[in-house]
């Protein structure tokens, strides 16, 4: 069999770099077909040179003209790149206009399969507990989430399988655990008893799922799937696991949600009340289906995986 040609965006990002490592480690899809990756990058590739099975091509989602011809010869487009900060215009340039241009290149090249990474943040503030896909109407708040939902719709129109993970942990996570560390320092207690149930996935397991979808034999889209580990994690258990690994200071107090918000408002910091709620209260989305239909094992769960990333987190938190 000839190699499977994969066009990958976001290859230098948190999830994309793990997808690239997974492909390089496994070399083939589940049928034994070799996977070659064409990684789209705005800048020079890490290390400045190609590695076996990976070629780097220049392209910038904020510059649609730079995408011309990038999908030619590809069997699958794995679109992981997105802008997650900045204002509406900056996010639209990448998440909407860039996605539209990339999908048009895929259509023009006849790419038969598209995997598109979105986020459960498109549902908005919550709380949400145990909902199925679109069990509540998406109501994104931030420019990033608003435009990522718009990008989802474009991807679905192109026949993509769209993945909505919740919180993603692992080496390279510069948002979830650093945010929890800041919030623990500002609100040094168990938040509302730690009762919030969260959808969480380790980046290595999410990457395996994406690679499995890329190499699948049958069309998977258009469809949206939640892509967290099937078993939700309580905030209390997550914070306890991080404390056990030395990533958070221990606490003994147990405060009501009203007291937690009062303390957050009294102590300045970068995390907003909305972000605090996202990490502390129920944001649990049923995620069993995608693991079942792909036959991809979900893995031991994100808390069990913390042993693999704890050293990276310690260095990152110390530097920050």
KELUM-400651 format. One line per field, with one value per residue (C-alpha): residue in one letter; x, y, z. Coordinates in steps of 0.02 Angstrom, whole numbers. Layout:
REM residues N
banu [A_...]
px [X_...]
py [Y_...]
pz [Z_...]
***
This chain:
REM residues 320
banu [X_X_X_X_X_X_X_X_X_X_X_X_X_X_X_X_X_X_X_X_X_X_X_X_X_X_X_X_X_X_X_X_X_X_X_X_X_X_X_X_X_X_X_X_X_X_X_X_X_X_X_X_X_X_X_X_X_X_X_X_X_X_X_X_X_X_X_X_X_X_X_X_X_X_X_X_X_X_X_X_X_X_X_X_X_X_X_X_X_X_X_X_X_X_X_X_X_X_X_X_X_X_X_X_X_X_X_X_X_X_X_X_X_X_X_X_X_X_X_X_X_X_X_X_X_X_X_X_X_X_X_X_X_X_X_X_X_X_X_X_X_X_X_X_X_X_X_X_X_X_X_X_X_X_X_X_X_X_X_X_X_X_X_X_X_X_X_X_X_X_X_X_X_X_X_X_X_X_X_X_X_X_X_X_X_X_X_X_X_X_X_X_X_X_X_X_X_X_X_X_X_X_X_X_X_X_X_X_X_X_X_X_X_X_X_X_X_X_X_X_X_X_X_X_X_X_X_X_X_X_X_X_X_X_X_X_X_X_X_X_X_X_X_X_X_X_X_X_X_X_X_X_X_X_X_X_X_X_X_X_X_X_X_X_X_X_X_X_X_X_X_X_X_X_X_X_X_X_X_X_X_X_X_X_X_X_X_X_X_X_X_X_X_X_X_X_X_X_X_X_X_X_X_X_X_X_X_X_X_X_X_X_X_X_X_X_X_X_X_X]
px [0_59_84_-62_-27_-83_-91_-74_-101_-49_98_201_59_12_-100_-21_155_90_-1_161_256_121_135_325_319_192_243_85_-102_-197_-201_-12_-14_131_83_176_142_148_155_97_198_210_391_542_515_588_768_768_764_641_631_584_402_378_397_367_280_257_81_-10_-196_-205_-139_-254_-144_-4_-113_-127_-78_-42_-177_-127_-103_-165_-276_-331_-329_-303_-343_-285_-225_-327_-306_-355_-320_-344_-493_-633_-545_-384_-477_-587_-435_-372_-521_-647_-565_-409_-513_-624_-473_-394_-555_-570_-394_-446_-603_-504_-377_-513_-458_-584_-564_-555_-527_-558_-514_-633_-670_-809_-791_-913_-1052_-1019_-1017_-1123_-1134_-1162_-1173_-1173_-1238_-1234_-1173_-1275_-1376_-1375_-1369_-1189_-1171_-987_-929_-748_-692_-591_-740_-861_-748_-703_-888_-900_-751_-838_-986_-875_-788_-954_-1010_-851_-892_-772_-775_-766_-693_-739_-622_-642_-489_-329_-186_-7_167_144_-15_9_-170_-261_-138_-58_-234_-276_-114_-156_-334_-278_-161_-301_-436_-343_-483_-584_-701_-882_-822_-731_-896_-882_-872_-756_-724_-536_-419_-232_-150_-70_-239_-318_-175_-201_-384_-344_-216_-343_-473_-346_-309_-488_-557_-735_-798_-831_-912_-998_-1020_-975_-906_-854_-673_-632_-597_-763_-751_-768_-654_-711_-625_-578_-492_-402_-337_-288_-190_-99_-61_5_126_187_109_-11_0_-113_-269_-387_-525_-689_-779_-949_-956_-1012_-861_-746_-810_-795_-613_-574_-639_-534_-369_-312_-253_-268_-404_-582_-739_-794_-630_-641_-814_-753_-622_-718_-899_-986_-924_-950_-992_-1028_-882_-901_-960_-804_-692_-819_-845_-659_-606_-472_-437_-471_-321_-308_-373_-295_-257_-159_-63_-4_147_210_193_223_407_365_232_354_479_344_261_429_473_304]
py [0_174_286_384_568_678_867_928_1104_1158_1037_1149_1175_1081_948_951_917_765_705_721_622_488_469_463_335_220_250_166_171_25_-66_-58_81_202_380_526_698_863_988_1165_1296_1486_1476_1365_1189_1142_1092_1169_1004_872_706_537_534_720_865_1046_1164_1352_1414_1539_1527_1716_1729_1624_1650_1555_1399_1376_1200_1138_1002_932_743_732_588_670_844_852_1032_1068_1248_1387_1555_1546_1725_1901_1999_1955_2012_1920_1759_1771_1790_1617_1519_1572_1647_1537_1381_1424_1447_1284_1186_1260_1197_1025_1029_1083_943_812_769_635_646_791_789_956_1000_1116_1134_1103_1287_1322_1276_1430_1460_1315_1231_1074_898_740_817_734_824_983_930_1115_1250_1311_1485_1534_1690_1729_1783_1623_1510_1610_1596_1415_1372_1464_1363_1202_1243_1268_1102_1010_1081_1007_835_838_743_877_842_943_899_977_1015_945_899_844_908_1069_1123_1308_1345_1218_1176_1350_1423_1302_1349_1534_1505_1394_1532_1661_1548_1426_1304_1162_1254_1215_1050_1008_939_1004_865_899_825_801_710_684_753_585_498_638_624_436_466_595_480_337_447_504_324_258_172_237_416_481_647_759_735_815_711_752_696_690_533_442_451_629_692_786_949_881_727_832_954_811_726_888_917_740_773_932_1047_1133_1181_1078_1155_1103_1234_1195_1351_1377_1440_1612_1624_1567_1704_1833_1787_1784_1962_2020_1948_2014_1897_1855_1722_1789_1728_1645_1550_1504_1432_1334_1246_1230_1193_1060_1052_869_811_630_565_375_367_422_296_158_190_208_59_171_131_284_247_245_423_594_579_418_505_646_543_563_752_805_847_958_1048_1078_1162_1265_1322_1369_1471_1556]
pz [0_-37_116_186_156_302_295_475_541_715_716_830_955_1113_1034_861_922_1017_862_765_897_894_705_713_854_772_589_523_545_619_451_436_308_327_371_297_373_282_425_389_482_487_542_516_586_756_732_559_465_408_499_422_372_405_285_332_213_235_264_372_409_425_247_136_-17_71_77_-110_-161_15_8_-161_-148_32_87_249_323_512_559_737_722_801_882_1066_1121_1057_997_879_720_758_802_648_536_587_652_520_365_378_407_259_145_205_178_5_-34_30_-79_-231_-203_-175_3_57_247_369_558_641_822_914_1100_1226_1271_1128_1250_1354_1541_1604_1723_1618_1686_1580_1419_1249_1093_1078_1231_1266_1135_1107_1182_1169_1259_1214_1039_1026_1065_958_806_839_835_668_607_662_552_401_437_452_286_213_286_433_596_730_903_1058_1201_1372_1478_1402_1519_1487_1447_1350_1441_1474_1523_1633_1771_1775_1792_1933_2021_2013_2071_2216_2274_2268_2339_2457_2492_2420_2301_2341_2414_2253_2187_2009_1879_1733_1562_1549_1431_1426_1270_1229_1227_1125_1000_984_948_814_730_735_649_520_470_475_321_324_324_500_457_452_639_805_949_1126_1144_1329_1430_1454_1645_1712_1850_2005_2041_2213_2139_2007_2137_2253_2114_2072_2257_2276_2132_2216_2087_2207_2390_2505_2582_2721_2714_2627_2564_2487_2308_2368_2484_2345_2229_2366_2396_2209_2192_2340_2275_2105_1969_1785_1796_1781_1871_1709_1696_1880_1851_1700_1808_1971_1927_1823_1643_1599_1422_1381_1278_1265_1085_991_1081_1048_863_827_934_1008_1192_1300_1412_1603_1622_1642_1828_1800_1660_1775_1825_1646_1641_1821_1794_1645_1748_1891_1776_1689_1850_1926_1773_1771]
***
